[in-house]
Amino acid sequence: MLNDIHTVIMRFPENWEHIRRLAEEDTSFLCLCSDHALAIGTLQYWKNSKLPTHEERVKEYESLVSALEEEIRVFLSGEFRTNINESVKDVG
């Protein structure tokens, strides 16, 4: 678990306790952290690559990391829980 949340904590150090707690309590958040770690690692690979397509791949992975970080912000703000609770009320 720590490996999965490490990159998220590095990106949002002011929220490290909240990140740790969410990762322990919410498997969706933990999967998001895992996706973020993988995307960061892959972005670093492409930044260091000398392959002809590396610039295109860097842009793709920068966009992916940005989108994942926006999802993480939603979790950290509590909006995700609010949206889920509202959806459950609508169904019930």
Secondary structure, DSSP 8 states (H G I E B T S, - for coil): -HHHHHHHHHHSGGGHHHHHHHHHH-HHHHHHHHHHHHHHHHHHHHHH--STTHHHHHHHHHHHHHHHHHHHHHHHHTHHHHHHHHHHHHH-
